[in-house]
């Protein structure tokens, strides 16, 4: 049965509207009647009690803000009457006991993946083009157009045909408004010449030279992590020659990351080539040979403990921490109980949830590493005149996420309830089974870029407002917080958690559905929308202030 309001935690002093509530409307919760002092849109919160200026506001059972004025019972939480606040955090030795979920439905399940020489298993088999410097981006664009079109990976044919039809109509003096975009299917396996190569990917970026040398060093480690990623079958590297990030630096980082690296790897340096034409032709030819080689690799069964799941939220709304994020969190707990890996990142969006995560961290050194990384990140933001409190976007606020602590405590639910086994800095690889924390910004693309670098082979990306974000090497699965979004933006959404809001499914049922979808996606049976659209977003973090 559908509810119209929800109190998330027994300690909370705010209630969430699941449906639009009108001014003057009376709602009842646990025998108490609340009269709305104003219109309360779905996803927003209203106060359970009269609040005095300075009173603490509690949601998810923790401090998320303070009242900026006297507020009457039944008033809407807003940026005018509420200011971000969060409890301080510290290491305290806690004997955290976790009750793992029932995994009997999944314990004997497998997925069909690409087995690599080091024992890891990819959910895809990509050929990767890497520029060591932004100067090579144009050459990568030329190669992308040539190879995508000829080998069956392009998804823009319908737009090319549409543009051609507009041109022809214009030449004839016809009204171009009458020209319609003809629908067409998105390229799939049937269109590809190399059936076992899931895509040809390109890591265009703006780094490699200029800036500070530390930026180039971090970028080198990031690119090496992508080259060594289990979803990557082979790599072509394009270098100019004179840039800060030298090819040898990249190769050294790759060797340090994986001394037994054995994938096909081709390097081309423009300043050593006879011409740009020769560079591009040679790169295409050798890459074609490499594609033929990795096309010999076929999917084979693998146990679910070989999955590494990155969990991310973006375009969040007031339902994110109620439906999609906790449902993904239950799927995370299922995978951890099955021996797999889960990566929770976005450190600015863990603000206010730190103590819970610290108390769940098994190793004291890892817990203190998390505190050090969080403190340094927060300090750098404040020194730049910003802070974690400025993380919520206008879209977040409009749809009910008034403070960063509200957003963060809802976001942290994606990681489930299992113990934290490790804390990783940016570009560090996840090696331990279980839940790891990864230091990245909250920015959608910078975060997904960092998750893939740490080894995520699938990313679950929850959204309440809608975002097309994807990743070049890690299939990104979009999980909607509400059914209205799923209907409106069905071309980018894969899973609808609206049934949780509507009372049709429990979080546990939804979490099981999500893990089932992950198994199908990992096997190539279903293709996430971001992959179908070639939504290959890649933004390296330069370790400056980015929220």
C-alpha positions as CSV (number, residue, x, y, z in Angstrom):
1,X,0.0,0.0,0.0
2,X,1.4,3.4,-1.0
3,X,2.4,5.8,1.8
4,X,2.4,9.5,1.5
5,X,5.0,10.3,4.2
6,X,8.0,8.5,5.7
7,X,10.1,8.9,8.8
8,X,13.4,7.5,7.8
9,X,14.9,6.8,11.3
10,X,13.3,6.7,14.8
11,X,15.5,9.5,16.0
12,X,14.6,11.9,13.2
13,X,12.7,15.2,13.8
14,X,11.7,15.6,10.1
15,X,9.4,13.6,7.9
16,X,9.7,13.1,4.2
17,X,6.8,13.8,1.8
18,X,6.4,10.9,-0.6
19,X,3.6,12.7,-2.4
20,X,2.8,16.4,-2.9
21,X,1.2,17.8,0.3
22,X,-0.9,21.0,0.2
23,X,-0.9,23.9,2.6
24,X,-3.4,23.2,5.3
25,X,-3.5,19.4,4.7
26,X,-3.4,17.2,7.7
27,X,-1.3,14.1,7.8
28,X,-1.0,11.5,10.6
29,X,2.1,9.7,11.7
30,X,2.1,7.3,14.8
31,X,-1.1,8.9,16.1
32,X,0.1,12.5,15.8
33,X,-1.5,14.9,13.3
34,X,0.6,17.4,11.4
35,X,-0.9,20.4,9.6
36,X,1.2,21.6,6.6
37,X,2.1,25.3,7.0
38,X,2.9,25.5,3.3
39,X,2.9,23.3,0.2
40,X,5.4,20.5,0.6
41,X,6.5,19.0,-2.7
42,X,7.3,15.3,-2.9
43,X,10.9,14.6,-1.8
44,X,11.0,17.5,0.6
45,X,10.8,17.3,4.4
46,X,8.6,19.0,7.0
47,X,9.4,19.6,10.7
48,X,7.8,17.3,13.3
49,X,8.1,19.9,16.1
50,X,8.4,23.6,16.7
51,X,12.0,24.4,16.3
52,X,14.0,27.2,18.0
53,X,16.9,29.0,16.3
54,X,20.0,26.8,16.8
55,X,18.1,23.6,17.3
56,X,19.6,20.4,15.8
57,X,17.9,18.9,12.8
58,X,18.2,15.1,12.7
59,X,17.7,12.8,9.7
60,X,19.0,9.3,9.1
61,X,19.4,9.3,12.9
62,X,22.3,11.8,12.8
63,X,22.8,15.6,12.8
64,X,22.3,17.0,9.3
65,X,21.7,20.7,10.0
66,X,20.7,23.5,12.4
67,X,17.7,25.7,12.5
68,X,18.5,29.3,11.4
69,X,15.3,30.7,12.9
70,X,12.2,29.7,14.8
71,X,10.3,27.2,12.7
72,X,6.8,26.0,13.3
73,X,5.7,22.4,13.2
74,X,4.6,21.4,9.7
75,X,6.9,23.9,7.9
76,X,9.1,22.8,5.0
77,X,12.8,22.4,5.4
78,X,14.5,25.0,3.2
79,X,17.9,26.6,2.6
80,X,16.4,29.7,4.4
81,X,15.6,27.9,7.6
82,X,18.3,25.2,7.7
83,X,22.1,25.3,7.6
84,X,24.4,22.4,7.1
85,X,25.9,20.8,10.3
86,X,27.5,17.5,11.0
87,X,29.0,15.8,14.0
88,X,32.8,15.7,14.4
89,X,34.3,12.3,13.9
90,X,37.2,10.4,15.4
91,X,38.7,6.8,15.6
92,X,37.2,4.8,18.4
93,X,37.7,1.1,18.6
94,X,34.4,-0.5,17.9
95,X,33.6,-4.2,17.7
96,X,31.4,-3.9,14.7
97,X,29.2,-7.0,14.1
98,X,27.7,-7.5,10.7
99,X,24.8,-9.8,9.9
100,X,25.3,-10.8,6.3
101,X,22.1,-11.1,4.2
102,X,20.8,-14.4,2.9
103,X,22.6,-15.2,-0.4
104,X,21.1,-18.6,-1.0
105,X,19.5,-17.4,-4.3
106,X,22.9,-16.4,-5.6
107,X,25.5,-18.7,-4.0
108,X,25.8,-21.0,-7.0
109,X,25.4,-18.3,-9.7
110,X,28.1,-17.4,-12.2
111,X,28.5,-14.8,-14.9
112,X,30.2,-15.1,-18.3
113,X,33.2,-12.8,-18.3
114,X,36.7,-12.4,-19.9
115,X,39.3,-14.2,-17.9
116,X,42.7,-12.4,-17.7
117,X,46.1,-13.9,-17.1
118,X,46.3,-12.5,-13.6
119,X,43.1,-14.2,-12.5
120,X,40.8,-11.2,-12.7
121,X,37.7,-11.4,-14.8
122,X,36.4,-8.6,-17.0
123,X,32.7,-7.9,-17.7
124,X,33.7,-6.5,-21.1
125,X,36.5,-6.8,-23.6
126,X,37.6,-3.4,-24.9
127,X,40.4,-2.0,-27.0
128,X,41.7,1.2,-25.4
129,X,43.3,4.2,-27.1
130,X,45.4,6.3,-24.6
131,X,46.9,9.7,-25.3
132,X,49.8,10.7,-23.0
133,X,49.0,14.4,-23.7
134,X,46.1,16.5,-24.9
135,X,47.9,17.3,-28.1
136,X,46.9,13.9,-29.4
137,X,43.2,14.3,-28.9
138,X,42.6,15.3,-32.5
139,X,44.4,12.3,-33.8
140,X,42.3,10.1,-31.5
141,X,39.1,11.7,-32.8
142,X,40.1,10.9,-36.4
143,X,40.9,7.3,-35.5
144,X,37.6,7.0,-33.5
145,X,35.5,8.2,-36.5
146,X,37.3,5.8,-38.9
147,X,37.2,2.7,-36.7
148,X,33.8,3.2,-35.1
149,X,32.1,3.6,-38.5
150,X,33.8,0.8,-40.3
151,X,33.8,-1.8,-37.5
152,X,30.3,-1.4,-36.3
153,X,30.6,0.6,-33.1
154,X,29.2,4.0,-34.2
155,X,25.8,5.1,-32.8
156,X,25.3,8.3,-34.7
157,X,24.1,7.1,-38.1
158,X,20.6,8.2,-37.5
159,X,21.8,11.8,-36.8
160,X,23.9,11.8,-39.9
161,X,21.0,10.7,-42.0
162,X,18.8,13.4,-40.3
163,X,21.4,16.1,-41.1
164,X,21.5,14.9,-44.7
165,X,17.8,15.1,-45.0
166,X,17.8,18.6,-43.5
167,X,20.4,19.7,-46.1
168,X,18.4,18.2,-49.0
169,X,15.2,19.8,-47.8
170,X,16.9,23.2,-47.4
171,X,18.4,23.0,-51.0
172,X,14.9,22.4,-52.4
173,X,13.5,25.3,-50.4
174,X,11.3,23.0,-48.3
175,X,10.3,23.6,-44.7
176,X,12.9,21.8,-42.6
177,X,10.4,21.6,-39.7
178,X,8.7,18.8,-41.7
179,X,11.8,16.7,-41.6
180,X,11.6,14.1,-38.9
181,X,14.4,12.1,-37.1
182,X,13.9,8.5,-38.3
183,X,14.3,6.1,-35.3
184,X,16.9,3.4,-35.7
185,X,18.3,0.7,-33.5
186,X,21.5,1.3,-31.6
187,X,24.5,-0.7,-32.7
188,X,24.8,-4.1,-31.0
189,X,26.8,-7.3,-31.4
190,X,25.2,-8.0,-34.8
191,X,26.7,-4.9,-36.3
192,X,30.2,-5.6,-35.1
193,X,32.8,-7.3,-37.2
194,X,34.8,-8.4,-34.0
195,X,32.0,-10.2,-32.1
196,X,34.1,-10.7,-28.9
197,X,35.3,-7.1,-28.8
198,X,32.7,-5.0,-26.9
199,X,34.0,-1.6,-27.9
200,X,36.9,0.6,-29.0
201,X,37.4,3.2,-26.4
202,X,39.3,6.5,-26.3
203,X,40.6,8.3,-23.2
204,X,40.7,11.9,-24.5
205,X,41.8,14.3,-21.7
206,X,43.3,17.8,-21.1
207,X,46.4,16.7,-19.2
208,X,49.9,15.4,-19.8
209,X,51.7,18.7,-20.1
210,X,51.5,22.2,-18.5
211,X,50.2,22.5,-15.0
212,X,52.5,21.0,-12.4
213,X,54.6,17.8,-12.7
214,X,52.6,16.1,-10.0
215,X,49.5,16.3,-12.2
216,X,51.3,14.4,-14.9
217,X,52.5,11.8,-12.4
218,X,49.0,11.2,-11.1
219,X,47.6,11.1,-14.7
220,X,50.3,8.5,-15.5
221,X,49.1,6.2,-12.7
222,X,45.5,6.7,-13.7
223,X,46.2,5.8,-17.4
224,X,48.3,2.8,-16.2
225,X,45.3,1.6,-14.1
226,X,43.0,1.8,-17.1
227,X,45.5,-0.1,-19.3
228,X,45.7,-2.8,-16.7
229,X,41.9,-2.9,-16.1
230,X,40.3,-6.4,-16.5
231,X,37.8,-5.0,-19.0
232,X,40.6,-3.9,-21.3
233,X,42.0,-6.5,-23.8
234,X,44.6,-4.3,-25.6
235,X,45.9,-0.8,-25.8
236,X,47.2,1.8,-28.3
237,X,49.2,4.7,-26.9
238,X,49.7,8.0,-28.8
239,X,52.4,10.4,-27.6
240,X,53.6,13.7,-29.0
241,X,57.1,13.3,-27.6
242,X,58.0,16.4,-25.7
243,X,55.3,16.4,-23.0
244,X,55.7,16.2,-19.2
245,X,54.1,12.7,-19.2
246,X,56.7,10.7,-21.1
247,X,55.7,7.4,-22.5
248,X,58.4,5.7,-20.4
249,X,56.8,7.1,-17.2
250,X,53.5,5.5,-18.2
251,X,55.2,2.2,-19.0
252,X,57.1,2.3,-15.7
253,X,53.8,2.8,-13.8
254,X,52.2,0.0,-15.7
255,X,55.1,-2.3,-14.9
256,X,54.9,-1.4,-11.2
257,X,51.2,-2.0,-11.2
258,X,51.4,-5.4,-12.9
259,X,54.9,-6.8,-13.4
260,X,53.4,-9.6,-15.5
261,X,51.4,-7.4,-17.8
262,X,51.0,-9.3,-21.1
263,X,48.2,-7.5,-23.1
264,X,48.9,-6.3,-26.7
265,X,50.3,-2.8,-26.3
266,X,51.3,-0.5,-29.2
267,X,53.0,2.9,-28.8
268,X,53.3,5.7,-31.4
269,X,55.1,9.0,-31.0
270,X,54.2,11.7,-33.4
271,X,57.5,13.6,-33.2
272,X,59.3,10.4,-34.4
273,X,56.8,9.8,-37.3
274,X,57.3,10.9,-40.9
275,X,53.9,12.6,-40.9
276,X,50.6,12.8,-39.1
277,X,49.1,10.6,-41.9
278,X,51.7,7.9,-41.3
279,X,51.1,8.1,-37.5
280,X,47.3,7.6,-37.8
281,X,47.6,4.9,-40.5
282,X,50.1,2.9,-38.5
283,X,48.1,3.2,-35.4
284,X,44.9,2.0,-37.1
285,X,46.7,-0.9,-38.8
286,X,48.4,-2.2,-35.6
287,X,45.3,-1.7,-33.6
288,X,43.3,-3.6,-36.2
289,X,45.8,-6.5,-35.8
290,X,45.4,-6.2,-32.0
291,X,41.6,-6.3,-32.3
292,X,41.8,-9.5,-34.3
293,X,44.0,-11.0,-31.5
294,X,41.7,-10.1,-28.6
295,X,38.7,-11.2,-30.6
296,X,39.9,-14.7,-30.0
297,X,39.0,-14.4,-26.3
298,X,35.6,-15.6,-25.4
299,X,33.4,-15.2,-22.4
300,X,33.7,-18.0,-19.9
301,X,31.8,-18.7,-16.6
302,X,33.2,-17.0,-13.4
303,X,32.0,-17.0,-9.8
304,X,30.4,-13.8,-8.5
305,X,33.3,-13.1,-6.2
306,X,35.2,-12.0,-9.3
307,X,32.9,-9.0,-9.7
308,X,34.0,-5.6,-8.5
309,X,31.1,-3.2,-8.1
310,X,31.5,0.6,-8.0
311,X,28.5,2.4,-6.4
312,X,27.9,6.1,-7.4
313,X,25.0,8.6,-7.3
314,X,24.5,11.7,-9.4
315,X,21.7,14.0,-10.2
316,X,20.4,13.0,-6.7
317,X,17.0,13.9,-5.3
318,X,15.1,13.6,-2.0
319,X,14.3,10.0,-2.8
320,X,17.9,8.9,-3.5
321,X,18.5,8.0,0.2
322,X,15.1,6.3,0.5
323,X,14.8,4.1,-2.6
324,X,17.7,3.7,-5.0
325,X,20.7,4.1,-2.7
326,X,19.6,1.7,0.1
327,X,18.5,-0.8,-2.6
328,X,21.9,-0.6,-4.2
329,X,23.3,-0.9,-0.7
330,X,21.5,-4.2,-0.2
331,X,22.9,-5.4,-3.5
332,X,26.3,-4.4,-2.3
333,X,25.9,-6.4,0.9
334,X,24.8,-9.4,-1.2
335,X,27.9,-9.2,-3.3
336,X,30.2,-8.7,-0.3
337,X,28.6,-11.8,1.3
338,X,29.4,-13.7,-1.9
339,X,33.1,-12.7,-1.7
340,X,33.0,-9.9,-4.2
341,X,34.4,-6.3,-4.0
342,X,32.4,-3.0,-3.6
343,X,33.9,0.5,-4.0
344,X,32.2,3.5,-2.3
345,X,33.8,6.8,-3.2
346,X,32.8,10.5,-3.4
347,X,34.4,11.7,-0.2
348,X,32.6,15.1,-0.2
349,X,29.4,13.1,-0.2
350,X,30.4,11.2,3.0
351,X,30.3,14.3,5.1
352,X,28.3,13.6,8.2
353,X,28.5,9.8,7.6
354,X,32.1,9.6,8.6
355,X,31.7,8.2,12.1
356,X,29.5,5.3,11.0
357,X,32.1,4.3,8.3
358,X,35.0,4.7,10.8
359,X,33.2,2.5,13.3
360,X,32.8,-0.1,10.6
361,X,36.4,-0.1,9.5
362,X,38.2,-3.3,10.4
363,X,41.8,-2.0,10.5
364,X,42.8,0.9,12.6
365,X,45.4,2.1,10.1
366,X,42.8,2.1,7.4
367,X,40.4,4.1,9.6
368,X,43.0,6.7,10.3
369,X,43.9,6.8,6.6
370,X,40.2,7.7,5.9
371,X,40.3,10.4,8.6
372,X,43.5,11.9,7.1
373,X,42.2,11.9,3.6
374,X,38.8,13.3,4.6
375,X,40.4,16.1,6.7
376,X,42.9,17.0,4.1
377,X,40.2,17.2,1.4
378,X,37.9,19.3,3.6
379,X,40.7,21.6,4.5
380,X,41.7,22.2,0.9
381,X,38.1,23.0,0.0
382,X,37.9,25.5,2.8
383,X,41.2,27.2,2.0
384,X,39.9,27.8,-1.5
385,X,36.9,29.6,0.0
386,X,34.5,26.7,-0.4
387,X,33.7,23.6,1.7
388,X,31.8,20.3,1.7
389,X,28.7,22.3,2.7
390,X,28.6,23.8,-0.8
391,X,28.4,20.3,-2.4
392,X,24.6,20.1,-3.1
393,X,23.8,21.4,-6.6
394,X,20.8,23.6,-7.4
395,X,19.1,20.5,-8.8
396,X,19.7,18.6,-5.5
397,X,18.3,21.5,-3.4
398,X,15.3,21.9,-5.7
399,X,14.4,18.3,-5.2
400,X,14.8,18.1,-1.4
401,X,18.5,17.7,-0.6
402,X,18.9,20.9,1.5
403,X,22.3,20.2,3.2
404,X,25.4,18.2,2.3
405,X,24.9,16.1,5.4
406,X,21.4,15.0,4.2
407,X,22.8,14.3,0.8
408,X,25.8,12.5,2.2
409,X,24.0,10.2,4.7
410,X,21.7,9.2,1.9
411,X,24.6,8.7,-0.5
412,X,26.6,6.5,1.9
413,X,23.8,4.0,2.0
414,X,25.0,2.7,-1.4
415,X,27.8,1.0,0.4
416,X,25.4,-1.1,2.4
417,X,26.2,-2.2,6.0
418,X,29.2,-4.5,5.6
419,X,32.5,-3.8,7.3
420,X,35.0,-1.5,5.6
421,X,38.0,-3.6,4.7
422,X,40.2,-1.0,3.1
423,X,40.6,2.7,2.3
424,X,42.2,3.6,-1.0
425,X,43.6,6.9,-2.3
426,X,43.0,8.0,-5.8
427,X,44.3,5.4,-8.4
428,X,45.0,2.8,-5.8
429,X,43.7,-0.7,-6.8
430,X,41.2,-2.6,-4.7
431,X,42.7,-5.9,-3.7
432,X,40.7,-7.1,-0.7
433,X,37.3,-8.7,-1.0
434,X,34.6,-6.6,0.7
435,X,33.7,-2.9,0.9
436,X,36.5,-0.4,0.2
437,X,36.4,3.4,0.4
438,X,38.0,5.3,-2.5
439,X,39.0,8.9,-2.4
440,X,37.5,10.8,-5.3
441,X,35.4,14.0,-5.8
442,X,31.7,13.8,-5.8
443,X,31.6,15.1,-9.4
444,X,29.9,12.4,-11.5
445,X,32.6,11.8,-14.1
446,X,35.7,12.4,-11.8
447,X,34.2,9.9,-9.4
448,X,33.4,7.2,-12.0
449,X,36.8,7.8,-13.6
450,X,38.4,7.1,-10.2
451,X,36.2,4.0,-9.4
452,X,37.2,2.4,-12.7
453,X,40.9,3.1,-11.9
454,X,40.5,1.3,-8.6
455,X,39.2,-1.8,-10.4
456,X,35.4,-1.5,-10.7
457,X,34.2,-3.8,-13.5
458,X,30.6,-2.6,-13.2
459,X,29.2,0.7,-11.8
460,X,25.8,1.1,-10.3
461,X,24.9,4.8,-10.7
462,X,21.7,6.0,-8.9
463,X,20.0,9.2,-10.0
464,X,16.8,11.0,-9.2
465,X,17.1,13.8,-11.7
466,X,18.6,11.9,-14.6
467,X,22.2,12.0,-16.0
468,X,23.7,10.2,-19.0
469,X,27.1,9.6,-17.3
470,X,29.0,6.6,-18.4
471,X,32.6,5.3,-18.4
472,X,34.9,4.2,-21.3
473,X,35.9,0.8,-19.7
474,X,33.4,0.1,-17.0
475,X,29.7,-0.5,-18.0
476,X,27.6,2.0,-16.0
477,X,24.1,0.9,-14.9
478,X,21.6,3.7,-14.2
479,X,19.3,3.2,-11.3
480,X,16.3,5.6,-11.0
481,X,15.0,6.7,-7.6
482,X,11.4,7.2,-9.0
483,X,9.2,5.9,-11.7
484,X,8.4,9.3,-13.1
485,X,12.1,9.8,-14.1
486,X,12.2,6.3,-15.6
487,X,9.2,7.1,-17.8
488,X,10.5,10.5,-18.8
489,X,14.1,9.5,-19.5
490,X,13.7,5.8,-20.4
491,X,16.5,6.1,-23.0
492,X,19.2,6.4,-20.2
493,X,17.6,4.5,-17.2
494,X,18.2,0.8,-16.7
495,X,16.5,0.0,-13.4
496,X,13.5,1.6,-11.7
497,X,13.4,1.8,-7.9
498,X,10.1,3.6,-8.0
499,X,8.3,0.5,-6.7
500,X,10.0,1.1,-3.4
501,X,8.5,4.5,-3.1
502,X,5.1,3.2,-4.2
503,X,5.2,0.4,-1.6
504,X,5.2,-2.3,-4.3
505,X,8.7,-3.7,-3.4
506,X,10.8,-3.9,-0.3
507,X,14.4,-2.6,-0.4
508,X,15.6,-6.2,-0.1
509,X,13.5,-7.3,-3.2
510,X,14.8,-4.3,-5.1
511,X,18.4,-5.1,-4.1
512,X,18.1,-8.7,-5.3
513,X,16.7,-7.4,-8.7
514,X,19.7,-5.0,-9.0
515,X,22.2,-7.8,-8.4
516,X,20.4,-10.0,-10.9
517,X,20.7,-7.2,-13.5
518,X,24.4,-6.9,-12.7
519,X,24.9,-10.6,-13.4
520,X,23.1,-10.2,-16.8
521,X,25.1,-7.1,-17.6
522,X,28.4,-8.7,-16.6
523,X,27.6,-11.6,-18.9
524,X,26.8,-9.3,-21.9
525,X,23.2,-10.5,-22.0
526,X,21.8,-7.1,-21.3
527,X,23.7,-3.9,-22.4
528,X,23.3,-0.8,-20.1
529,X,22.0,2.3,-21.8
530,X,25.1,4.3,-21.2
531,X,27.1,1.6,-23.1
532,X,24.6,1.5,-26.0
533,X,25.0,5.2,-26.3
534,X,28.8,5.2,-26.2
535,X,28.6,7.5,-23.2
536,X,32.3,7.3,-22.5
537,X,33.0,10.1,-20.0
538,X,36.5,10.4,-18.6
539,X,37.8,13.3,-16.5
540,X,41.1,12.8,-14.5
541,X,41.2,14.5,-11.1
542,X,44.1,16.9,-10.7
543,X,43.8,16.8,-6.9
544,X,42.7,20.4,-6.8
545,X,39.4,21.4,-5.2
546,X,36.6,19.6,-6.8
547,X,33.4,18.7,-5.0
